[in-house]
């Protein structure tokens, strides 16, 4: 994950508290989705950024997950995201992000 | 899902871009605290 993004997420977590944050990902494949999710749940696995060893345990979803889509008006979702749902591996991506979400520290 | 939350949007150039996700969140009444479109290399 971009180092500047990690800095910003760390700052927002300090300002608002991790429980008040929700992360939505747009990663193109299960591998990058899982790494991004891991970074905001368990910390940066590459130890390169501000979130290294920061177990924020943030709530994280991918934009293709039903839990996100169900919140959005169908017309808006189709207009903004719909075409990518046909291109990306939605089910595999969802499984990767859900798996990391379930590893949220107690 | 969005109520009372600060939403962080981490889009990707080869996947779904940040502004597209942010537009969805805002349309549902969510507050976007940060949005980016990363290039995963």
Backbone of each chain as nested JSON, in Angstrom:
{
  "chains": [
    {"id": "A", "residues": [
      {"number": 1, "name": "UNK", "atoms": {"N": [0.841, -1.191, 0.0], "CA": [0.0, 0.0, 0.0], "C": [0.88, 1.246, 0.0]}},
      {"number": 2, "name": "UNK", "atoms": {"N": [0.418, 2.24, -0.716], "CA": [1.138, 3.506, -0.807], "C": [1.497, 4.026, 0.595]}},
      {"number": 3, "name": "UNK", "atoms": {"N": [2.719, 4.506, 0.729], "CA": [3.187, 4.928, 2.053], "C": [2.429, 6.148, 2.563]}},
      {"number": 4, "name": "UNK", "atoms": {"N": [2.072, 7.05, 1.65], "CA": [1.296, 8.225, 2.071], "C": [-0.095, 7.818, 2.571]}},
      {"number": 5, "name": "UNK", "atoms": {"N": [-0.688, 6.824, 1.916], "CA": [-2.0, 6.343, 2.362], "C": [-1.887, 5.761, 3.762]}},
      {"number": 6, "name": "UNK", "atoms": {"N": [-0.826, 5.031, 4.02], "CA": [-0.639, 4.449, 5.354], "C": [-0.522, 5.546, 6.413]}},
      {"number": 7, "name": "UNK", "atoms": {"N": [0.212, 6.59, 6.083], "CA": [0.352, 7.714, 7.028], "C": [-1.02, 8.327, 7.328]}},
      {"number": 8, "name": "UNK", "atoms": {"N": [-1.802, 8.512, 6.273], "CA": [-3.121, 9.137, 6.442], "C": [-4.042, 8.247, 7.267]}},
      {"number": 9, "name": "UNK", "atoms": {"N": [-4.036, 6.944, 7.001], "CA": [-4.894, 6.022, 7.751], "C": [-4.499, 6.01, 9.228]}},
      {"number": 10, "name": "UNK", "atoms": {"N": [-3.213, 6.027, 9.487], "CA": [-2.749, 6.044, 10.878], "C": [-3.229, 7.311, 11.59]}},
      {"number": 11, "name": "UNK", "atoms": {"N": [-3.156, 8.437, 10.864], "CA": [-3.598, 9.703, 11.449], "C": [-5.108, 9.692, 11.711]}},
      {"number": 12, "name": "UNK", "atoms": {"N": [-5.866, 9.179, 10.736], "CA": [-7.321, 9.132, 10.905], "C": [-7.721, 8.206, 12.053]}},
      {"number": 13, "name": "UNK", "atoms": {"N": [-6.991, 7.12, 12.214], "CA": [-7.278, 6.201, 13.319], "C": [-7.019, 6.872, 14.662]}},
      {"number": 14, "name": "UNK", "atoms": {"N": [-5.979, 7.699, 14.715], "CA": [-5.67, 8.419, 15.953], "C": [-6.713, 9.495, 16.229]}},
      {"number": 15, "name": "UNK", "atoms": {"N": [-7.189, 10.14, 15.172], "CA": [-8.148, 11.242, 15.327], "C": [-9.547, 10.755, 15.696]}},
      {"number": 16, "name": "UNK", "atoms": {"N": [-10.004, 9.727, 14.993], "CA": [-11.399, 9.293, 15.122], "C": [-11.575, 8.011, 15.933]}},
      {"number": 17, "name": "UNK", "atoms": {"N": [-10.492, 7.239, 16.065], "CA": [-10.589, 5.919, 16.691], "C": [-10.842, 4.877, 15.617]}},
      {"number": 18, "name": "UNK", "atoms": {"N": [-10.175, 3.74, 15.702], "CA": [-10.32, 2.699, 14.673], "C": [-11.753, 2.226, 14.469]}},
      {"number": 19, "name": "UNK", "atoms": {"N": [-12.555, 2.229, 15.525], "CA": [-13.936, 1.747, 15.409], "C": [-14.81, 2.649, 14.539]}},
      {"number": 20, "name": "UNK", "atoms": {"N": [-14.361, 3.869, 14.336], "CA": [-15.158, 4.825, 13.549], "C": [-14.767, 4.817, 12.073]}},
      {"number": 21, "name": "UNK", "atoms": {"N": [-13.778, 4.02, 11.712], "CA": [-13.306, 4.0, 10.329], "C": [-13.816, 2.762, 9.608]}},
      {"number": 22, "name": "UNK", "atoms": {"N": [-14.037, 2.912, 8.314], "CA": [-14.421, 1.795, 7.459], "C": [-13.672, 1.966, 6.144]}},
      {"number": 23, "name": "UNK", "atoms": {"N": [-12.99, 0.916, 5.716], "CA": [-12.155, 0.975, 4.514], "C": [-12.845, 0.24, 3.378]}},
      {"number": 24, "name": "UNK", "atoms": {"N": [-12.874, 0.859, 2.205], "CA": [-13.422, 0.217, 1.005], "C": [-12.312, 0.132, -0.041]}},
      {"number": 25, "name": "UNK", "atoms": {"N": [-12.077, -1.082, -0.512], "CA": [-10.98, -1.333, -1.451], "C": [-11.483, -1.446, -2.893]}},
      {"number": 26, "name": "UNK", "atoms": {"N": [-10.581, -1.134, -3.819], "CA": [-10.892, -1.318, -5.24], "C": [-9.855, -2.168, -5.933]}},
      {"number": 27, "name": "UNK", "atoms": {"N": [-9.16, -2.993, -5.184], "CA": [-8.053, -3.802, -5.713], "C": [-8.527, -4.703, -6.861]}},
      {"number": 28, "name": "UNK", "atoms": {"N": [-7.648, -4.927, -7.857], "CA": [-8.057, -5.649, -9.059], "C": [-7.994, -7.166, -8.98]}},
      {"number": 29, "name": "UNK", "atoms": {"N": [-7.375, -7.72, -7.936], "CA": [-7.253, -9.18, -7.855], "C": [-7.209, -9.611, -6.379]}},
      {"number": 30, "name": "UNK", "atoms": {"N": [-7.409, -10.905, -6.123], "CA": [-7.465, -11.378, -4.729], "C": [-6.172, -11.114, -3.963]}},
      {"number": 31, "name": "UNK", "atoms": {"N": [-5.037, -11.241, -4.632], "CA": [-3.758, -11.076, -3.936], "C": [-3.578, -9.642, -3.432]}},
      {"number": 32, "name": "UNK", "atoms": {"N": [-3.787, -8.674, -4.305], "CA": [-3.598, -7.284, -3.874], "C": [-4.697, -6.861, -2.893]}},
      {"number": 33, "name": "UNK", "atoms": {"N": [-5.886, -7.417, -3.052], "CA": [-6.963, -7.115, -2.1], "C": [-6.606, -7.634, -0.709]}},
      {"number": 34, "name": "UNK", "atoms": {"N": [-6.047, -8.824, -0.672], "CA": [-5.693, -9.419, 0.619], "C": [-4.578, -8.634, 1.307]}},
      {"number": 35, "name": "UNK", "atoms": {"N": [-3.591, -8.201, 0.519], "CA": [-2.491, -7.419, 1.102], "C": [-3.009, -6.088, 1.641]}},
      {"number": 36, "name": "UNK", "atoms": {"N": [-3.865, -5.438, 0.881], "CA": [-4.414, -4.153, 1.34], "C": [-5.25, -4.357, 2.605]}},
      {"number": 37, "name": "UNK", "atoms": {"N": [-6.063, -5.42, 2.606], "CA": [-6.889, -5.697, 3.788], "C": [-6.018, -6.028, 4.995]}},
      {"number": 38, "name": "UNK", "atoms": {"N": [-4.992, -6.838, 4.753], "CA": [-4.086, -7.195, 5.857], "C": [-3.449, -5.943, 6.46]}},
      {"number": 39, "name": "UNK", "atoms": {"N": [-3.089, -5.008, 5.593], "CA": [-2.412, -3.798, 6.062], "C": [-3.271, -3.011, 7.04]}},
      {"number": 40, "name": "UNK", "atoms": {"N": [-4.583, -2.945, 6.79], "CA": [-5.44, -2.151, 7.674], "C": [-6.022, -2.963, 8.833]}},
      {"number": 41, "name": "UNK", "atoms": {"N": [-5.835, -4.295, 8.787], "CA": [-6.334, -5.129, 9.894], "C": [-5.195, -5.508, 10.84]}},
      {"number": 42, "name": "UNK", "atoms": {"N": [-4.147, -6.073, 10.264], "CA": [-3.049, -6.611, 11.086], "C": [-1.765, -5.797, 11.016]}},
      {"number": 43, "name": "UNK", "atoms": {"N": [-1.678, -4.894, 10.033], "CA": [-0.462, -4.104, 9.87], "C": [0.195, -4.396, 8.536]}},
      {"number": 44, "name": "UNK", "atoms": {"N": [1.075, -3.507, 8.115], "CA": [1.746, -3.617, 6.822], "C": [2.657, -4.847, 6.791]}},
      {"number": 45, "name": "UNK", "atoms": {"N": [2.33, -5.852, 5.961], "CA": [3.148, -7.075, 5.934], "C": [4.539, -6.859, 5.349]}},
      {"number": 46, "name": "UNK", "atoms": {"N": [4.739, -5.73, 4.671], "CA": [6.07, -5.456, 4.097], "C": [6.937, -4.658, 5.077]}},
      {"number": 47, "name": "UNK", "atoms": {"N": [6.359, -4.227, 6.165], "CA": [7.073, -3.434, 7.186], "C": [7.684, -2.163, 6.606]}},
      {"number": 48, "name": "UNK", "atoms": {"N": [7.118, -1.653, 5.511], "CA": [7.688, -0.477, 4.857], "C": [7.013, 0.818, 5.293]}},
      {"number": 49, "name": "UNK", "atoms": {"N": [5.769, 0.713, 5.746], "CA": [5.01, 1.93, 5.988], "C": [4.651, 2.175, 7.436]}},
      {"number": 50, "name": "UNK", "atoms": {"N": [3.872, 3.234, 7.642], "CA": [3.496, 3.659, 8.986], "C": [2.622, 2.624, 9.705]}},
      {"number": 51, "name": "UNK", "atoms": {"N": [2.002, 1.737, 8.938], "CA": [1.123, 0.753, 9.57], "C": [1.835, -0.557, 9.92]}},
      {"number": 52, "name": "UNK", "atoms": {"N": [3.15, -0.596, 9.731], "CA": [3.909, -1.769, 10.158], "C": [3.673, -2.006, 11.651]}},
      {"number": 53, "name": "UNK", "atoms": {"N": [3.258, -3.217, 11.98], "CA": [2.999, -3.623, 13.364], "C": [1.875, -2.821, 14.033]}},
      {"number": 54, "name": "UNK", "atoms": {"N": [1.073, -2.125, 13.205], "CA": [-0.079, -1.396, 13.735], "C": [-1.326, -2.256, 13.511]}},
      {"number": 55, "name": "UNK", "atoms": {"N": [-1.753, -2.958, 14.533], "CA": [-2.916, -3.836, 14.402], "C": [-4.191, -3.037, 14.649]}},
      {"number": 56, "name": "UNK", "atoms": {"N": [-4.552, -2.242, 13.648], "CA": [-5.703, -1.348, 13.814], "C": [-7.022, -2.107, 13.818]}},
      {"number": 57, "name": "UNK", "atoms": {"N": [-7.056, -3.243, 13.155], "CA": [-8.295, -4.029, 13.125], "C": [-9.454, -3.283, 12.475]}},
      {"number": 58, "name": "UNK", "atoms": {"N": [-9.181, -2.523, 11.428], "CA": [-10.241, -1.736, 10.788], "C": [-11.232, -2.644, 10.06]}},
      {"number": 59, "name": "UNK", "atoms": {"N": [-12.46, -2.189, 9.986], "CA": [-13.464, -2.865, 9.161], "C": [-13.108, -2.607, 7.707]}},
      {"number": 60, "name": "UNK", "atoms": {"N": [-13.037, -3.672, 6.897], "CA": [-12.6, -3.497, 5.51], "C": [-13.46, -4.344, 4.583]}},
      {"number": 61, "name": "UNK", "atoms": {"N": [-13.867, -3.728, 3.483], "CA": [-14.685, -4.396, 2.469], "C": [-14.144, -4.052, 1.092]}},
      {"number": 62, "name": "UNK", "atoms": {"N": [-14.437, -4.906, 0.121], "CA": [-14.134, -4.583, -1.266], "C": [-15.405, -4.058, -1.921]}},
      {"number": 63, "name": "UNK", "atoms": {"N": [-15.222, -3.165, -2.88], "CA": [-16.376, -2.54, -3.536], "C": [-17.253, -3.551, -4.275]}},
      {"number": 64, "name": "UNK", "atoms": {"N": [-16.713, -4.737, -4.562], "CA": [-17.5, -5.747, -5.257], "C": [-18.245, -6.686, -4.304]}},
      {"number": 65, "name": "UNK", "atoms": {"N": [-18.014, -6.55, -3.015], "CA": [-18.706, -7.42, -2.05], "C": [-20.183, -7.025, -1.944]}},
      {"number": 66, "name": "UNK", "atoms": {"N": [-21.009, -8.042, -1.765], "CA": [-22.451, -7.798, -1.648], "C": [-22.772, -6.853, -0.489]}},
      {"number": 67, "name": "UNK", "atoms": {"N": [-22.003, -6.967, 0.583], "CA": [-22.262, -6.128, 1.759], "C": [-22.144, -4.647, 1.416]}},
      {"number": 68, "name": "UNK", "atoms": {"N": [-21.219, -4.311, 0.504], "CA": [-21.068, -2.92, 0.052], "C": [-22.128, -2.59, -0.98]}},
      {"number": 69, "name": "UNK", "atoms": {"N": [-22.242, -3.446, -1.978], "CA": [-23.171, -3.182, -3.083], "C": [-24.602, -2.961, -2.585]}},
      {"number": 70, "name": "UNK", "atoms": {"N": [-24.979, -3.723, -1.567], "CA": [-26.355, -3.628, -1.07], "C": [-26.667, -2.261, -0.475]}},
      {"number": 71, "name": "UNK", "atoms": {"N": [-25.62, -1.495, -0.146], "CA": [-25.822, -0.169, 0.444], "C": [-26.019, 0.91, -0.615]}},
      {"number": 72, "name": "UNK", "atoms": {"N": [-25.707, 0.565, -1.869], "CA": [-25.65, 1.575, -2.923], "C": [-26.853, 1.438, -3.851]}},
      {"number": 73, "name": "UNK", "atoms": {"N": [-27.39, 2.557, -4.278], "CA": [-28.464, 2.557, -5.263], "C": [-27.99, 1.809, -6.523]}},
      {"number": 74, "name": "UNK", "atoms": {"N": [-28.842, 0.955, -7.057], "CA": [-28.437, 0.114, -8.193], "C": [-27.921, 0.92, -9.375]}},
      {"number": 75, "name": "UNK", "atoms": {"N": [-28.591, 2.021, -9.68], "CA": [-28.186, 2.821, -10.844], "C": [-26.809, 3.436, -10.635]}},
      {"number": 76, "name": "UNK", "atoms": {"N": [-26.561, 3.925, -9.438], "CA": [-25.253, 4.523, -9.131], "C": [-24.167, 3.455, -9.196]}},
      {"number": 77, "name": "UNK", "atoms": {"N": [-24.452, 2.306, -8.601], "CA": [-23.456, 1.22, -8.58], "C": [-23.127, 0.779, -10.01]}},
      {"number": 78, "name": "UNK", "atoms": {"N": [-24.134, 0.601, -10.82], "CA": [-23.909, 0.187, -12.21], "C": [-23.107, 1.233, -12.962]}},
      {"number": 79, "name": "UNK", "atoms": {"N": [-23.428, 2.484, -12.748], "CA": [-22.761, 3.572, -13.457], "C": [-21.293, 3.677, -13.058]}},
      {"number": 80, "name": "UNK", "atoms": {"N": [-21.011, 3.535, -11.779], "CA": [-19.655, 3.768, -11.275], "C": [-18.79, 2.509, -11.297]}},
      {"number": 81, "name": "UNK", "atoms": {"N": [-19.389, 1.361, -11.047], "CA": [-18.598, 0.148, -10.804], "C": [-18.993, -1.014, -11.706]}},
      {"number": 82, "name": "UNK", "atoms": {"N": [-20.218, -1.025, -12.164], "CA": [-20.792, -2.19, -12.827], "C": [-19.907, -2.889, -13.839]}},
      {"number": 83, "name": "UNK", "atoms": {"N": [-19.284, -2.135, -14.741], "CA": [-18.514, -2.775, -15.797], "C": [-17.333, -3.574, -15.237]}},
      {"number": 84, "name": "UNK", "atoms": {"N": [-16.765, -3.094, -14.132], "CA": [-15.613, -3.799, -13.555], "C": [-16.028, -5.104, -12.872]}},
      {"number": 85, "name": "UNK", "atoms": {"N": [-17.265, -5.182, -12.463], "CA": [-17.748, -6.416, -11.838], "C": [-17.724, -7.572, -12.831]}},
      {"number": 86, "name": "UNK", "atoms": {"N": [-17.825, -7.237, -14.115], "CA": [-17.796, -8.284, -15.146], "C": [-16.374, -8.7, -15.49]}},
      {"number": 87, "name": "UNK", "atoms": {"N": [-15.416, -7.877, -15.135], "CA": [-14.017, -8.102, -15.519], "C": [-13.22, -8.752, -14.387]}},
      {"number": 88, "name": "UNK", "atoms": {"N": [-13.463, -8.306, -13.17], "CA": [-12.67, -8.764, -12.028], "C": [-13.245, -10.046, -11.42]}},
      {"number": 89, "name": "UNK", "atoms": {"N": [-12.395, -10.758, -10.679], "CA": [-12.798, -12.009, -10.02], "C": [-13.486, -11.68, -8.693]}},
      {"number": 90, "name": "UNK", "atoms": {"N": [-14.741, -11.276, -8.801], "CA": [-15.444, -10.741, -7.631], "C": [-15.502, -11.738, -6.478]}},
      {"number": 91, "name": "UNK", "atoms": {"N": [-15.843, -12.987, -6.77], "CA": [-16.013, -13.96, -5.693], "C": [-14.69, -14.245, -4.984]}},
      {"number": 92, "name": "UNK", "atoms": {"N": [-13.628, -14.397, -5.767], "CA": [-12.308, -14.671, -5.177], "C": [-11.808, -13.478, -4.369]}},
      {"number": 93, "name": "UNK", "atoms": {"N": [-12.049, -12.285, -4.895], "CA": [-11.654, -11.071, -4.176], "C": [-12.421, -10.979, -2.853]}},
      {"number": 94, "name": "UNK", "atoms": {"N": [-13.718, -11.238, -2.916], "CA": [-14.55, -11.158, -1.711], "C": [-14.082, -12.16, -0.662]}},
      {"number": 95, "name": "UNK", "atoms": {"N": [-13.734, -13.36, -1.109], "CA": [-13.268, -14.387, -0.175], "C": [-11.971, -13.952, 0.506]}},
      {"number": 96, "name": "UNK", "atoms": {"N": [-11.072, -13.36, -0.266], "CA": [-9.788, -12.911, 0.288], "C": [-9.988, -11.827, 1.347]}},
      {"number": 97, "name": "UNK", "atoms": {"N": [-10.844, -10.864, 1.041], "CA": [-11.048, -9.748, 1.976], "C": [-11.821, -10.217, 3.207]}},
      {"number": 98, "name": "UNK", "atoms": {"N": [-12.817, -11.075, 2.988], "CA": [-13.585, -11.592, 4.124], "C": [-12.678, -12.383, 5.073]}},
      {"number": 99, "name": "UNK", "atoms": {"N": [-11.778, -13.168, 4.488], "CA": [-10.844, -13.955, 5.296], "C": [-9.974, -13.081, 6.174]}},
      {"number": 100, "name": "UNK", "atoms": {"N": [-9.533, -11.973, 5.629], "CA": [-8.7, -11.066, 6.42], "C": [-9.542, -10.328, 7.46]}},
      {"number": 101, "name": "UNK", "atoms": {"N": [-10.766, -10.002, 7.09], "CA": [-11.664, -9.32, 8.041], "C": [-11.896, -10.193, 9.274]}},
      {"number": 102, "name": "UNK", "atoms": {"N": [-11.962, -11.498, 9.053], "CA": [-12.216, -12.425, 10.155], "C": [-10.992, -12.625, 11.045]}},
      {"number": 103, "name": "UNK", "atoms": {"N": [-9.849, -12.111, 10.589], "CA": [-8.635, -12.196, 11.414], "C": [-8.431, -10.948, 12.258]}},
      {"number": 104, "name": "UNK", "atoms": {"N": [-9.448, -10.107, 12.29], "CA": [-9.377, -8.887, 13.101], "C": [-9.032, -9.234, 14.546]}},
      {"number": 105, "name": "UNK", "atoms": {"N": [-8.034, -8.555, 15.103], "CA": [-7.646, -8.839, 16.495], "C": [-8.789, -8.512, 17.457]}},
      {"number": 106, "name": "UNK", "atoms": {"N": [-8.881, -9.27, 18.539], "CA": [-9.913, -9.025, 19.552], "C": [-9.605, -7.759, 20.331]}}
    ]},
    {"id": "B", "residues": [
      {"number": 1, "name": "UNK", "atoms": {"N": [-24.266, 0.596, 7.381], "CA": [-22.841, 0.327, 7.192], "C": [-21.996, 1.598, 7.29]}},
      {"number": 2, "name": "UNK", "atoms": {"N": [-22.505, 2.701, 6.701], "CA": [-21.738, 3.945, 6.655], "C": [-22.078, 4.906, 7.79]}},
      {"number": 3, "name": "UNK", "atoms": {"N": [-23.184, 4.666, 8.461], "CA": [-23.679, 5.635, 9.436], "C": [-22.683, 5.873, 10.571]}},
      {"number": 4, "name": "UNK", "atoms": {"N": [-22.323, 7.123, 10.746], "CA": [-21.419, 7.491, 11.818], "C": [-19.972, 7.134, 11.571]}},
      {"number": 5, "name": "UNK", "atoms": {"N": [-19.685, 6.63, 10.383], "CA": [-18.313, 6.189, 10.07], "C": [-17.596, 7.198, 9.173]}},
      {"number": 6, "name": "UNK", "atoms": {"N": [-16.295, 7.22, 9.309], "CA": [-15.425, 7.931, 8.379], "C": [-14.93, 6.89, 7.381]}},
      {"number": 7, "name": "UNK", "atoms": {"N": [-15.212, 7.11, 6.114], "CA": [-14.901, 6.103, 5.105], "C": [-13.558, 6.399, 4.44]}},
      {"number": 8, "name": "UNK", "atoms": {"N": [-12.727, 5.378, 4.375], "CA": [-11.435, 5.465, 3.698], "C": [-11.536, 4.654, 2.409]}},
      {"number": 9, "name": "UNK", "atoms": {"N": [-11.327, 5.317, 1.283], "CA": [-11.451, 4.669, -0.024], "C": [-10.057, 4.45, -0.603]}},
      {"number": 10, "name": "UNK", "atoms": {"N": [-9.727, 3.179, -0.836], "CA": [-8.433, 2.847, -1.416], "C": [-8.669, 2.171, -2.767]}},
      {"number": 11, "name": "UNK", "atoms": {"N": [-8.894, 3.002, -3.787], "CA": [-9.097, 2.482, -5.126], "C": [-7.774, 2.09, -5.76]}},
      {"number": 12, "name": "UNK", "atoms": {"N": [-7.887, 1.397, -6.882], "CA": [-6.669, 1.055, -7.639], "C": [-6.89, 1.284, -9.118]}},
      {"number": 13, "name": "UNK", "atoms": {"N": [-5.842, 1.727, -9.774], "CA": [-5.941, 2.086, -11.181], "C": [-6.394, 0.905, -12.036]}},
      {"number": 14, "name": "UNK", "atoms": {"N": [-5.885, -0.285, -11.753], "CA": [-6.226, -1.454, -12.567], "C": [-7.489, -2.167, -12.089]}},
      {"number": 15, "name": "UNK", "atoms": {"N": [-8.066, -1.67, -11.006], "CA": [-9.291, -2.264, -10.494], "C": [-10.407, -1.234, -10.539]}},
      {"number": 16, "name": "UNK", "atoms": {"N": [-10.866, -0.83, -9.379], "CA": [-11.906, 0.19, -9.294], "C": [-11.275, 1.462, -8.718]}},
      {"number": 17, "name": "UNK", "atoms": {"N": [-11.397, 2.536, -9.46], "CA": [-10.75, 3.794, -9.073], "C": [-11.409, 4.42, -7.846]}},
      {"number": 18, "name": "UNK", "atoms": {"N": [-10.609, 5.175, -7.106], "CA": [-11.091, 5.817, -5.895], "C": [-12.328, 6.68, -6.096]}},
      {"number": 19, "name": "UNK", "atoms": {"N": [-12.332, 7.548, -7.121], "CA": [-13.506, 8.429, -7.293], "C": [-14.803, 7.658, -7.53]}},
      {"number": 20, "name": "UNK", "atoms": {"N": [-14.728, 6.505, -8.192], "CA": [-15.939, 5.706, -8.441], "C": [-16.496, 5.164, -7.13]}},
      {"number": 21, "name": "UNK", "atoms": {"N": [-15.605, 4.651, -6.287], "CA": [-16.047, 4.135, -4.981], "C": [-16.565, 5.279, -4.113]}},
      {"number": 22, "name": "UNK", "atoms": {"N": [-15.838, 6.403, -4.139], "CA": [-16.243, 7.555, -3.321], "C": [-17.621, 8.056, -3.743]}},
      {"number": 23, "name": "UNK", "atoms": {"N": [-17.896, 8.05, -5.046], "CA": [-19.206, 8.501, -5.527], "C": [-20.308, 7.598, -4.994]}},
      {"number": 24, "name": "UNK", "atoms": {"N": [-20.038, 6.309, -4.945], "CA": [-21.026, 5.371, -4.394], "C": [-21.273, 5.645, -2.916]}},
      {"number": 25, "name": "UNK", "atoms": {"N": [-20.185, 5.809, -2.177], "CA": [-20.296, 6.041, -0.734], "C": [-21.095, 7.317, -0.458]}},
      {"number": 26, "name": "UNK", "atoms": {"N": [-20.758, 8.376, -1.19], "CA": [-21.439, 9.664, -0.971], "C": [-22.915, 9.577, -1.339]}},
      {"number": 27, "name": "UNK", "atoms": {"N": [-23.214, 8.821, -2.389], "CA": [-24.619, 8.695, -2.816], "C": [-25.454, 7.988, -1.759]}},
      {"number": 28, "name": "UNK", "atoms": {"N": [-24.775, 7.18, -0.934], "CA": [-25.478, 6.451, 0.124], "C": [-25.433, 7.207, 1.453]}},
      {"number": 29, "name": "UNK", "atoms": {"N": [-24.927, 8.442, 1.405], "CA": [-24.908, 9.269, 2.607], "C": [-23.679, 9.105, 3.468]}},
      {"number": 30, "name": "UNK", "atoms": {"N": [-22.677, 8.395, 2.958], "CA": [-21.46, 8.179, 3.729], "C": [-20.516, 9.368, 3.673]}},
      {"number": 31, "name": "UNK", "atoms": {"N": [-19.655, 9.468, 4.67], "CA": [-18.671, 10.539, 4.735], "C": [-17.302, 10.0, 4.333]}},
      {"number": 32, "name": "UNK", "atoms": {"N": [-16.768, 10.509, 3.236], "CA": [-15.461, 10.058, 2.761], "C": [-14.376, 10.908, 3.411]}},
      {"number": 33, "name": "UNK", "atoms": {"N": [-13.579, 10.282, 4.268], "CA": [-12.516, 11.003, 4.963], "C": [-11.247, 11.047, 4.127]}},
      {"number": 34, "name": "UNK", "atoms": {"N": [-11.076, 10.055, 3.269], "CA": [-9.859, 9.983, 2.452], "C": [-10.136, 9.069, 1.279]}},
      {"number": 35, "name": "UNK", "atoms": {"N": [-9.696, 9.482, 0.1], "CA": [-9.866, 8.638, -1.085], "C": [-8.612, 8.731, -1.943]}},
      {"number": 36, "name": "UNK", "atoms": {"N": [-8.156, 7.598, -2.426], "CA": [-6.995, 7.595, -3.301], "C": [-7.175, 6.523, -4.372]}},
      {"number": 37, "name": "UNK", "atoms": {"N": [-6.402, 6.661, -5.415], "CA": [-6.326, 5.627, -6.443], "C": [-4.868, 5.231, -6.555]}},
      {"number": 38, "name": "UNK", "atoms": {"N": [-4.585, 4.015, -6.119], "CA": [-3.193, 3.585, -6.094], "C": [-2.845, 2.822, -7.358]}},
      {"number": 39, "name": "UNK", "atoms": {"N": [-1.548, 2.726, -7.598], "CA": [-1.037, 1.941, -8.712], "C": [-0.207, 0.827, -8.114]}},
      {"number": 40, "name": "UNK", "atoms": {"N": [-0.774, -0.38, -8.092], "CA": [-0.119, -1.503, -7.419], "C": [0.903, -2.128, -8.357]}},
      {"number": 41, "name": "UNK", "atoms": {"N": [2.18, -1.937, -8.053], "CA": [3.24, -2.514, -8.891], "C": [4.179, -3.344, -8.034]}}
    ]}
  ]
}
